[in-house]
Amino acid sequence: MGFIAWILTGLIAGWLAGRVMKGGGYGVIMDIILGLLGGVVGGWVFGMLGIWHGGGMIGSILVAFVGAVILVWITRLLKKA
């Protein structure tokens, strides 16, 4: 995937995670960072579960979204502690 595709995937996944977990996005830069880190976490989780997300942009967005939601959830748990 090219650099621009990574940025777009991160932006979309981060924005979606922000909408689902908070009701709004975190801003463009944080959405991109959240989505990119979510892609790493999501890829690891899906790999550990033996799930292949398929290929292409939609599968990548789905994996990054799941990972971003997990990151937001963990962050909220740590803030409460």
Backbone as a ProteinNet text record, in pm:
[ID]
protein_1_A
[PRIMARY]
MGFIAWILTGLIAGWLAGRVMKGGGYGVIMDIILGLLGGVVGGWVFGMLGIWHGGGMIGSILVAFVGAVILVWITRLLKKA
[TERTIARY]
84.6	0	90.5	54.6	132.9	110	198.7	193.7	60.5	11.6	-115.2	-230.4	-227.8	-332.4	-328.8	-208.8	-196.1	-257.4	-229.7	-283.7	-436.4	-489.1	-634.9	-699.5	-638.7	-691.2	-691	-580.5	-571.5	-673.6	-692.2	-787.8	-929.8	-967.7	-1103.6	-1125.9	-1030.5	-1045.6	-1046.1	-958.6	-954.9	-1081.3	-1131.4	-1255.1	-1372	-1381	-1488.3	-1479.5	-1359.1	-1341.7	-1380.5	-1345.7	-1383.7	-1534	-1601	-1747.1	-1811.8	-1761.1	-1820.8	-1790.9	-1668.9	-1627.4	-1652.7	-1665.3	-1677.3	-1795.5	-1842.7	-1948.7	-1895.1	-1765.4	-1704.1	-1559.3	-1499.9	-1360.1	-1267	-1138.7	-1037.9	-957.4	-994.6	-915.9	-841	-808.7	-751	-621	-529.1	-399	-414	-490.8	-510	-588	-683.8	-755.9	-660.5	-568.7	-472.1	-381.5	-328.8	-240.2	-314.7	-435.4	-516.5	-544.5	-577	-603.9	-480.8	-365.6	-242.2	-200	-202.3	-171.2	-276.3	-400.6	-507.7	-485.8	-428	-396.5	-295	-196.7	-95.8	-159.7	-235.7	-300.6	-402.6	-484.1	-584.2	-521.8	-412.1	-341.4	-288.6	-236.2	-185	-299.2	-410.3	-524.3	-582.6	-605.5	-661	-566.5	-436.2	-338.1	-339.4	-351	-354.5	-479.4	-588.1	-712.9	-720.4	-622.2	-620.3	-722.1	-759.5	-859.4	-787.5	-816.5	-761.7	-867.9	-837	-934.4	-956.7	-890.4	-901.7	-801.9	-822.4	-729.4	-802.1	-727.1	-785	-807.8	-857.8	-876.1	-984	-1094.7	-1204.3	-1158.7	-1089.7	-1039.4	-939.7	-853.9	-756.1	-824	-926.4	-1000.2	-1068.9	-1127.1	-1194.3	-1096.8	-980.7	-880.7	-831.5	-801.8	-754.4	-862	-987.3	-1098.2	-1108	-1103.7	-1111.1	-994.4	-875.4	-759.1	-770.7	-822.6	-838.5	-940.8	-1047.8	-1147.5	-1084.6	-1003.8	-934.2	-842.3	-769.1	-679.9	-755.5	-867	-947.5	-999.5	-1045.1	-1096.6	-987.3	-867.4	-756.8	-717.3	-714.1	-680.3	-779.1	-906.7	-1007.7	-994.5	-958.4	-937	-820.2	-713.2	-595.4	-621.8	-704.9	-736.3	-818.9	-903.8	-987.6	-906.5	-797.9	-717.5	-630.9
-115.8	0	123.9	220.9	342.7	429.3	526.2	613.6	688.7	738.7	812.6	720	596.3	500.7	471.2	463.3	440.8	556.9	678.3	796.7	798	769.8	767.7	659	542.4	432.4	471	528.6	571.8	678.6	773.2	881.1	827.3	741.6	686.1	598.9	510.5	420.5	498.4	596.5	677.2	758.8	813.5	891.3	802.4	683.5	590	548.8	519.4	480	594.9	716.6	832.9	849.7	825.3	837.2	728.9	606.8	494.9	504.2	539.5	535.6	666.3	775.6	902.7	984.6	956.8	1037.4	1146.1	1154.6	1253.4	1218.4	1276.8	1250.3	1318.9	1291	1348.5	1457	1495	1587.1	1509	1572.7	1503.5	1432	1500.3	1439.9	1322.2	1339.4	1229.3	1114.2	1144.5	1038.4	955.8	1021.9	950.4	864	921.4	845.8	728.7	754.1	649.2	537.5	574.8	475.4	395.3	462.3	391.2	295.4	342.3	253.2	143	178.8	79.3	-28.7	8.9	-90.3	-191.8	-144.6	-235.3	-327.2	-267.6	-346.9	-443.2	-392.4	-476.7	-591.1	-561.3	-667	-773.7	-732	-827.9	-912.3	-847.2	-919.3	-1017.2	-970.4	-1058.4	-1174.1	-1148.6	-1254.5	-1357.2	-1310.2	-1402.1	-1489.2	-1433.3	-1509.4	-1595.8	-1581.8	-1659.5	-1612.1	-1485.4	-1430	-1353.3	-1384.8	-1312.4	-1215	-1086.3	-982.4	-964.4	-1041.6	-1020.5	-915.8	-860.5	-759.1	-631.4	-537.2	-412.5	-312.1	-199.7	-85.9	-111.9	-173.9	-196.7	-289.4	-396.6	-487.6	-419.3	-336.2	-263.2	-164.3	-96.3	-1.2	-75.1	-190.7	-269.8	-312	-362.8	-406.2	-287.3	-175.4	-56.1	-1.2	-6.7	39.5	-43.7	-174.9	-263	-234.6	-220.3	-189.7	-54.6	45.5	178.7	177.2	102.5	90.2	24.7	-76.3	-141.9	-43.2	38.6	138.1	240.8	289.6	386.9	322.9	199.9	128.8	111.8	70.2	52.2	186	290.8	423.8	468.1	443.1	480.3	399.5	271.2	189.3	242	282.8	333.1	467.8	551.1	681.9	668.3	566.6	544.5	493.9	425.2	363	460.8
0	0	0	-77.9	-82.3	40.7	57.4	173.7	182.5	71.2	69.3	109.3	62.2	98.3	247.8	305.2	449.6	527.3	482.1	548.6	539.2	420	401.9	486	488	569	716.5	763.9	902.9	936.1	845.2	868.7	879.7	786.8	787.9	911.2	939.6	1055.1	1186	1199.5	1321.1	1339.6	1230.9	1237.8	1278.9	1217.1	1252	1398.7	1445.5	1585.6	1677.8	1639.9	1719.7	1727.5	1617.1	1614.6	1700.3	1691.7	1764.3	1914	1949.9	2089.7	2166	2095.9	2166	2117	1998.4	1940.8	1850	1834.8	1747.8	1724.1	1622.5	1591.6	1689.7	1678.5	1767	1696.7	1577.4	1497	1390.8	1281.9	1166.8	1201.5	1266.4	1296.7	1392.1	1498.3	1593.6	1531.1	1443.4	1374.2	1288.3	1218.3	1134.9	1222.1	1330.1	1419.1	1481.9	1529	1589.2	1488.8	1365.5	1261.8	1223	1212.4	1177.1	1287.5	1411.4	1523.7	1536.3	1507.4	1508.5	1404.9	1291	1188.5	1237.5	1312.2	1368.7	1472.1	1563.6	1669.2	1607.6	1516.2	1450.9	1372.8	1302.7	1228.9	1321.4	1436.5	1533.5	1590	1628.4	1687.2	1585.4	1463.6	1361.2	1332.3	1331.5	1309.8	1421.6	1546.5	1660.6	1657.7	1606	1597.1	1472	1383.9	1260.6	1158.2	1165.7	1073.7	964.6	840.5	726.5	680.8	680.6	648.9	500.1	419.7	275.9	234.2	120.5	73.8	41.6	-0.2	-44.7	66.1	25.1	114.3	219.9	182.6	277.6	390.6	356.8	459.5	551.2	494	574.9	667.9	619.3	703.4	817.3	788	890.8	1000.5	961.2	1058.9	1140.6	1074.1	1145.1	1237.8	1195.8	1279.4	1406.7	1392.8	1510.4	1604.3	1548	1630	1698.7	1628.2	1686.3	1799.5	1783.6	1890	2012.8	1991.2	2102.3	2172.8	2095.4	2154.9	2238.4	2187.1	2261.9	2390.6	2382.4	2498.3	2605.1	2563.6	2657.8	2720.1	2639.3	2690.2	2796.8	2773.3	2872.3	3000.6	2988.3	3107.5	3189.6	3120.6	3191.4	3256.4	3194	3252.5	3378.7	3384.9	3503.3	3621.7	3592.9	3700.8	3772.9
[MASK]
+++++++++++++++++++++++++++++++++++++++++++++++++++++++++++++++++++++++++++++++++

